[in-house]
Amino acid sequence: MPLPHSHQHYDETIYGVEGVLTFTVNGKPVEVAPGESCFIPRGAIHGFNNLKATNAKGLAVVTPALIGPDFFVEMAALVNTGAPPDLAKMTAVLAKHGLVAAPPTAAPR
């Protein structure tokens, strides 16, 4: 799962293309299937995961367009290695592109 993060300068809308992606937006899970969407307002802490046994694809639309495909290419290279992702490298890629990694949350007691 990409690191939970937020961005202050743009909104993000995710459109489901294939499979089901599960987004968590401000602590609430939202499943996005083909033809469905999820709006993520500026400042909302969010992340996503593919919790199903099939491939999933989504289209991210950023408004205004302040982030480009380089972010997604760089992040994919870190999360698609087959090994646990390097959180320090992921945090650096987030920061490079103007995103803020969310602080870790405490485990429930």
matplotlib code that plots the C-alpha trace (Angstrom):
import matplotlib.pyplot as plt

x = [0.0, 1.4, 2.1, -0.9, -0.4, -2.1, -1.6, -2.6, -2.6, -4.9, -7.9, -7.8, -10.5, -10.0, -12.1, -12.2, -11.1, -10.5, -10.9, -11.5, -9.2, -9.8, -9.0, -8.9, -9.8, -9.6, -9.9, -12.9, -12.6, -14.1, -14.1, -13.7, -14.9, -15.1, -17.3, -17.2, -15.2, -13.8, -13.2, -10.2, -10.3, -7.1, -5.7, -7.4, -5.1, -5.5, -3.9, -5.1, -4.6, -5.7, -7.3, -8.7, -6.9, -7.2, -5.5, -6.9, -6.5, -7.7, -7.4, -6.2, -7.3, -5.6, -7.2, -5.4, -2.8, 0.2, 1.5, 2.6, 3.2, 6.8, 5.4, 3.4, 6.3, 8.7, 6.3, 5.4, 9.1, 9.2, 6.0, 6.3, 9.5, 8.0, 9.7, 8.4, 8.7, 11.4, 9.4, 12.2, 12.5, 8.7, 8.6, 11.4, 9.4, 6.3, 8.2, 9.9, 6.4, 4.8, 3.0, 3.2, 3.5, 1.0, 2.4, 2.1, -1.0, -1.0, -2.1, -5.5, -5.4]
y = [0.0, 3.4, 5.5, 7.4, 11.0, 14.3, 17.2, 20.8, 22.3, 20.0, 17.7, 14.2, 12.1, 8.4, 6.6, 2.8, 1.1, -2.5, -4.6, -3.0, -0.6, 0.2, 3.7, 4.9, 8.6, 10.2, 6.8, 5.6, 2.8, 3.4, 0.6, 1.9, -0.5, 0.1, 3.0, 4.3, 7.2, 8.5, 12.3, 13.1, 16.8, 18.8, 18.0, 14.6, 11.8, 8.9, 5.8, 2.8, -0.9, -3.8, -6.2, -8.6, -11.5, -9.8, -6.9, -3.4, -0.2, 3.3, 6.7, 9.6, 13.1, 15.9, 19.4, 21.7, 19.6, 20.1, 16.5, 14.5, 10.9, 10.9, 10.6, 7.5, 5.9, 6.5, 5.2, 2.1, 1.3, 1.2, -0.8, -3.3, -5.0, -8.1, -7.1, -4.8, -1.2, 1.1, 3.6, 6.2, 6.1, 6.3, 9.3, 11.0, 10.5, 11.9, 15.0, 15.5, 15.8, 18.0, 15.3, 15.0, 11.5, 11.0, 10.3, 6.7, 6.0, 4.2, 0.6, 0.0, -1.3]
z = [0.0, -0.9, 2.2, 3.5, 2.6, 1.9, -0.5, 0.3, -3.2, -5.2, -5.1, -6.4, -8.0, -8.6, -11.3, -11.2, -14.5, -13.6, -10.5, -7.1, -5.3, -1.7, -0.7, 2.8, 3.1, 6.5, 8.1, 6.1, 3.5, 0.1, -2.6, -6.1, -8.8, -12.6, -13.3, -9.7, -8.3, -5.1, -4.5, -2.2, -1.1, -0.4, 3.0, 3.4, 4.5, 2.1, 0.7, -1.2, -1.6, -3.8, -1.3, -4.0, -5.7, -9.2, -10.9, -10.3, -12.2, -11.5, -13.2, -11.0, -11.9, -10.1, -10.0, -10.6, -12.6, -10.3, -10.4, -13.4, -14.4, -13.0, -9.5, -10.3, -12.3, -9.4, -6.8, -8.8, -9.1, -5.3, -4.6, -7.4, -6.3, -4.7, -1.4, 1.3, 0.1, 1.5, 3.5, 3.5, -0.3, -0.6, 1.8, -0.3, -3.5, -1.9, -0.7, -4.1, -5.7, -3.0, -1.0, 2.7, 4.3, 7.1, 10.5, 11.6, 13.6, 16.9, 16.9, 18.5, 22.1]

ax = plt.figure().add_subplot(projection="3d")
ax.plot(x, y, z, "-o")
ax.set_aspect("equal")
plt.show()
